Amino acid sequence: NFETDVDVCVIDEVQMIDDRDRGWAWANGIIGAPAKTVIMTGSSNVREAVIALAEYLNEPLEIIEFERKNPLELLTHATPINEIKAATAVIAFSRANVLRLKQQLSKNYRVSVVYGNLSPEVRREEARRFREGETEVLVATDAIAMGLNLPIKTILFSQGEKFDGVSQRPLIPSEIHQIAGRAGRYGMHEKGYVGSLRPEVLEHLKKTFHEQAPMIRIPFNVMANLDHIKLVGGILEENSLAEILRFFVKNMKFNGPFRAANLEDMLEAAQMVDRYQLDLATKFHLACAPLSLRSPFIVAAYERYLDLLEKDEFIPYIPPSKLGSYADSMEELLEAEDYVKEISLYLWLSYRFEESFFDAEKAKQSRVILNNFIENSLKQSHFIPRCRQCTKALPLDSKFQICQSCFKKMNMEKRKTDRDASGSSRPKRRV
């Protein structure tokens, strides 16, 4: 809220200003915070960038540096999965890998999980269980690197690479430091330890653990606001939000250390809203909604909302029709997580279009039920990866989403199709 004056604003994890997709939110917050004093906390590699920003804004800046109070030690050998000690967090970089590790570890340990697809309420509950000793091991993505202060003594990386939204790549020093720094927090343990489940990952950690994270450099990403959109739309005499955004990215020049943010997701949403007869301001607000474009379920719900908005109809929240005690497969759990995401989308839209999205209370009640269902599911550990073709159970360490027999069958069908196509294209012999 940039309209309410406050005395102090605290912006944590300020190094996120360098994030390709979300950095604009930190830039907007730092520049636009209506506070007498803005306190920024983050890693040391953002120092030069913050100095440059303060100089551009002609604002006084005081830098206070802190040293880590507890030592952090890199383990010399990989840790077998059956020799993990209590107060350990095992790090993976996908939801599927987190759940598979949980399944394996649950044979010998009580396990909590934290990953980005979980709602904040479920993440807090899983963190509480670990913090209060109800569970011994935490399996998590790099979601634990921010916003959670947990009694972790040892961090073990299960992977040395991650998918960054563009490609699969090795972990860089800043990512390793950010995650590893969660081990041995002051006041909880005297020392923290960092290691891996696999020798090859440990070798990568040894090479990068003591490297300095590269300094964050200007320019910073900034997002178009509604005034920008209206201005460009008026100049171009254009009502297509997608066309306006493309123009913004290609042609907008900024004074100072700024550039247009990555708008790929917003452009995809804009292409959807442009199919409906809505005014430009409404389109812009809709395209800013927290939309999970990789989820067909969420995209379908979003398009239903757009259709009803165009017709100027009231938009009810439709809860899931049937819900058991807990999910017994990854697919069923994902479905519940998608329902919670839909609620987040519905509630976000209800704040902007209050009359149309009138069912906020029902959505909130459903969120409580779904979060309880997800939490119960995580406690059960019945996450069986299944083949997406025949639904047979897959091995826990399977890297693929289909079983071997379905894979062979698909290959045979493809070869037959290729042979048939090749045969039909050959000229027939004359007799």
N, C-alpha and C positions, 0 to 999 in steps of 0.2 A: 504494500500500500504506500504509494509515493505521495499521497495527499495529506497524511497525518504527520505533523511535526513531532519528533521525539528527541530526547537528549542524547541517547547513545544507540548506535546500531552495531551489532557484532556480526561479521561475515566470516564464517569458518571455511577452512579448506580453500583458501583463496587461490591456490595454484590451479584449481579447476578452471580458472579464467582461460587457460590454454587448451581446454577440451574442444575438439573439433565440432561437436554437436551441441554441447551445453554451455560452452564458455561465455556466450553472450549474456546468459542470466547473471553471472558473476560481474561482468562488465557493467551491465545495466544497474545492478544493485549498488556497486561501488560509486558509480557516477551519480545515480539518481536518489540515493538514500537521503530522506529529509531529516538528517540528524546533525546535531552540533558536533558530535564526535563519532567517527567511524573506526571501529577496532577490527582489524583484519588479522586472522591467524592462518598460518600455512607453512609449507616447507620452504627452506632457504633459497631454493632455486627460482622463486618468484620475486626475489628482492629487487633485482634491477628493473623488472617490468613494472613493479609497483612504484618505484622511484620515478620512472619515466611518466607514468600516469599522473602522479601527484604534481610533477613539474608542469605537465600540460594543463592541468586544472588549476594551477597556481594555488595549491593547497599545502599547508605545512604538513610535514611527515616526520614522525618519530619512529625509529626502528629499534626494537628491543629483541635481542637474540637470546635464546635459551638453549642450554645443553641438555641432552638426555641424561637423566639422573642415574638410571640403571644400565649396566652394560648389556650388550646384545652379542651373543656368541654364535658363530656358525658351526654347526655340528660337522664332524669329520667323516662320518659314515651315514649312508642311507638307513632309514628306520623301517624295519619290516612292519607290515600292517598289523601283525598280531603282537607287536612289542610297544605299541603306543601307550604312553602314560596319561594319567588324568591331567586335566587342564591343558589339553592339546587342541589346537585348531588345525584341521586339514583343509587345504585350499585347492579348489578346482575352479574351472572357468566356464562351466556350463551347468545349467539346471540338471540335465540328464546325468552328468558325471557326479554332481553332488548327491543325487538320489541313489545312484549305483554305489557310491562309496558308503553312504549311510546304510544301505542294505548289507554290505559286506561287514562293516564295523559293528552293526547291531547284534551280530552273533556273540560278541565278546564285551561290548560296551553299551552304556546308555548314551544316546546320541541326540544332539540338537542340530538343526540345519538352518542356514540363512542364505537366501539367494534373492536376486533382484525381482523375480516374478512374484514373490510373496508380498502381501499387503504389509504396510508399516505395523499394523496391529499384531499380525502373526510373527513378524520379525522380532518385535519387542518381547513377545511371549516366549519365543524360542531362546532369545538372549537371556531372559530372566531365568529360565530353567537351567541354563548353563552357569549363569552367575551365582545362583543359589545352590548349586551342587546337585540338582535333580538329575543332571546329565554330566558325564565325564568328558565327552569329546564333542567338539563342534565341527561340523563340516560346512564349509561356506565358500561362496565366491568372493571376489574382491569387494563385494558389498560391505564386508566388515571393516574395510579400510577407512570408512568414514562414518561418523555418527554413533558408533557403538564403543563403549569403554568396558572391556570384559576382562576377567581374571585369567588371561591366557598366559601360560608359562612357555609353551613351545608352539611355533608355527611350522607346519610341514607342508611343503608344496607337493602336490601330486602331479602337476604339469609344469613345464618350463616355457610354455607358449600359450597364447590366447588369440581368439578371433576378435579383432578390434572394430568390427563393422565393415571393414574393407577386405582384410586378408588375415590369414593365420600367421602369426609372427612370434619370435622369441620375446619374453618379458624384458622390458628395459629397466635400467637401474632405478628410476623414480618409482615405478610400479612395485618393484621388489622392496624398496625401502618403505614405501607407504604401507604395504601389507605386513612386512616383517616387524615394523615398528609397533605393532599391536602386542607383541610378545614381551612379557616382563615389565608391565606398566608399573610406574612408581606407586608404592603403597600396597601393591598386590603381591609382587614377587621380587626377590633380590636381584635376579638376573633373568634375561630372556634368551631363548634358544631358537635358532632357525635351521631347518633342515629340509629333507625331502623323503618321500617314500621310494624314490627311484634313483639309482646311482648317476644316470646321465643327467637328470635334472639337478642333482647336487653339484655336478661339475659346472653346469651353467651358473648356478648360484655363486660358486667359488670365484668364477671369472668376473662376475658383475657386482658382487655384494659390496665391495669396497670402492667401486667407481662412484664418482660424483654424478649426480643427475645433471643433465645439460640445463643451462640457464634458459628460462622462459623469455622469449623475445617478443617485442611488439611486431606487427599490429595486433590489436584485440578485435575479436568478432563482436559486431553489434547487430541486433535484430531490427527489422523494419517495424515501426509502430503504425497505428491506424492513421495518424496524420500524414506519415510518409506515403501510405497506400492511397489515401484520398488525393494527395498532391499529384502523385504520378498518374493516377487514374484520370484526374482532371486534365492534365497536360496531354495525355495520350488519347483522351476521350474513349476510355476503355473500361468495361465493367468486368472483364475476365480477371479474376484474382491471379490465376496462374500466369497470365501474360504480364501483369504488373510486377509480380515477384521476379519473373525472368529478367525484366528490364532493370529492376532494382539491383539484382546480383551483377548484371553485366555492366551497368552504366553509372551506378551511384558512386560518387567520390566523396570522401570524408576529410574534413580538416582534422589534423592530429593523428594519433596512432591507432586508427581504426580501419576496419574493412567490413564488408557485408558478411554476415554469418552464413554457414552452410544451411541452405534452406531445402534440402532434398525432400525431407519428410513433409515439410509444410507445402511444398509444391505438389506432392502426391495427393495430399488432402485437398489442396486448392483445385486440382483437376476434378476431384469428386464433387466438390460444392459448386463448381461452375456448371454442372449439368442441371442445376436447379435454378428456378427463377427467384432469386433472393437479392436483396440490396447488398452493396459492396461491404458495408460495415458488418452486416450479419455474416457474410462469407468469411471475412477476416477473422472474426471471433470464433467461428466454427473451425477454421483451419488451424487455430491456435490450441484447440482442445487436446488433452492428453490421449492421443490415439495410438493404439498398438497396431501398426500397419501390417505386421507379420502374422497377426491373428485373423483368419477368415471370419471367425465368430464376431470379433469386435468390429471389423469392417462392415459386416452385414448389419449389425446393430446401428452403427453410425449412419449407414445409408437409409435405414428405416427412419431414423430421426430426421434426416434431411428431407425425406419424402413428406413426412407429416408436417414439418415446419413450412415447407412450400405450400401445403394445403391449408396452413393456418389452423391445424387441429391440435387439440390437447394430446400430450404424449405421456401415456402411462408407463410406469416401470413394470416390467413383466418378470417376476422371479422364476427361478428354476422350478419345473413342475414336480420333480421327484428327487429326493436326496436321502441317501442311506446314512448309516452311522459314520462311515469313513470310506475313502477311496481304496480300492484294492489293486489299482494299476496306475502307472504314470499318466496314461491318457485321461483317466477319470479325474485325477488330481489336477491336471492341466485345465480340464474343462471347468472345474471349480474356481481355479485361479483366474480364468478368463471371465467368469461371471463377476468376480470381485472387481476386475478391471473395468467391466462394463458399468458397474455401479459407480466407480470413480469418474468415469466419463459422464454418466448421467448426472451425478451431483455437481460436477464442474459446470455442465451446461445449465443446470437449474439455478446456479448463481448468476448466470448471464441472461438467461431467458426464463425467468421465474414463473411467468404465467403458463408458458407452454409445458415446461418440465415440472409439473405440479406435485409429482409423487415422491418427493425427496424423503419423506419420513418412512414410507414403505421401503425405499431403497436402502436406507440406513438400517432398518430392522433386518432386511435380508442380508446385509453385509455382516452383521453380528452372527447370524446363523451360518453363513458360508465360512467365515473365519473360524468358527468353532469346528466346523466339518473339516477344514483344512488342517487345523491344529490336531484334531483327533487322528486324521490320516497320517500325519507326520509321526505321531507316537506309535502307530501300528507297524510301520516299516514294511507294508505289503506292496512295495513298488516293483512290480514285475514288468520289465521291458518286453513288449510284444511286437511281433512282426506286423508291419502295417498292411500286409497283404492277407495273411491267413490267421492272424492274431495269436499264433502259437508263441509260447514264452521263449525269449531270447536269452543267451548266456549273459550274465551280469557284466562281463567285460567286452561284450560285443560292441564294435565300433560302427555297426550299420543298423539300419532300421528295418531290414528285411532278413528273413532266415535264409540259410544256404539253399534249401530246396526250392524256395520261391525265386531266389536269385537265378538258379539253374534253369527253372521253368521259364522265366522271363527271357533269359539269353537264348534258349531254344526257340521260343516264339519269335524273337527278333530275327534270328538267323533264317527261320522259315519264311518270315515276311520279306526279308532281303532277297532270298532265293526266288520267291514268287515274283517280286518286283523286277528282279534281274531277268527272269525267264520271259516275262510279258513284254519286256522292252527289246528282246532279240527279234530280228527278222525271221519269219517262218521260211523253212526250206521248201523249195518247189519240188514236187514229185514228178 
